[in-house]
């Protein structure tokens, strides 16, 4: 259809849909249509991550990417930029050999070079404040009383910090006085703990940037948690900034074009730098990939990023592109992405890593939505979360074999695009009636799930930005999870709350399977009775194999232990350590479960549970 005719058709659709349709549509010859609207449903999806017998497979639902005209300026290479960001936190740390200068030289005095010496940094929790205050000099107590909102109690606001002057002849100062003796950070009750890991995350951008800071008496200190790795993690998580598209200039950077100095923290003694790299690097990778506009992060750029991640850890990687997907029997991946422009063809990225005894297989379907009524602005968080989780597993040297399957497709509008009412077949042979092309992520994921479950894994986990219904249920700051093994789902929920990466278990209510029945095909791709997040999970479960138990005369079937995660993957508002924009959600919790299952060699059979039972409800 000619472009101008398509614009007219789009305008007619807009008129017929009324307020529920996008507010405007634009188009010019040679340019794709742009729907200017906020997408209400889950535009992207990611799926599967699982453990095989000693194996883990991970999948994320497909991401939809939108074709756009060539940019009017040149972006930095997207893949290289994303990988570089995994190490960006290092610029906010100082080497440990700087600590002797920082601790022993005392205050920063007037006239001395800024940043030449470290400033002691104390962390004081709300419940320890009175004891800490009693140890301070009269000048410091008076100073805090003057600065506090409530001068009578001298209690500072939670999350605030104060630079304590070096008083002349006082307890904190020398004979001359002047300068800053230390900086004190005031936190919530309990201070820096596993359940409150972001207590220091506001500091990298809040503290004066010219100085280097040292955690005073960190190990065994009376007023701060004795966990140097957690402290380094908390600081590092606050250093992220998406500045890829910001104009850089000498005036913004500093005098004579020199880069502006950042506040730095001396590495706490005993901090596990390998663990910090794994956790923080994985999170920053997810954030950067989600925050990049689709123009910069389409199927080929995603493939390039995955290849760079594989190269970091000596993983093997192959990719099936375009019509070769049909030859290799991935029909749903091909169907959803077949209308994309040349160079952005659908593809299946396949990465493996680790030893042969234990394996982790992760499939990460990615879709880039180009269908009416709207086009998403960026890569779905679900896809990037699985790649980030793979990064964390490999960087942590978890003793498993990892397989990552990433179906990356662009669901574009074109004469070759699939349509509502079509019936398409999955890798397993099961057919789906397309009720809406806007629920394409689960279609791409279906092929990936079939492949992920093909070698009898011990665990499958899928991560998906799948439905708006999940966001209605749990909001935007936690992940909704489903599992066919109740104990497994509960364990993930328990771990997630212990480390402030919250997930909430939802019912896999099989009574709603009836909403997926079709008169024309094996399944509908969406339900017709509401409960969209549950029916989406039930649809995905249909693509898991049911195997007969060896030696079982009754031929009962044993389903693979499986976790499905449906999450927002983006912060609507910034919080310490969790800036506005794309973010990983539930990834740290998933890592702990994967590691636990890998160490056990699989998820133990849940006593008193039927093989397929994990939730209540029977199909009518």
Order of alpha helices (4+ residues) and beta strands (2+ residues): alpha-beta-beta-beta-beta-beta-alpha-beta-alpha-beta-alpha-alpha-beta-beta-alpha-beta-alpha-alpha-beta-alpha-alpha-beta-alpha-alpha-beta-beta-beta-alpha-beta-beta-beta-alpha-beta-alpha-beta-alpha-beta-beta-alpha-beta-beta-beta-beta-beta-alpha
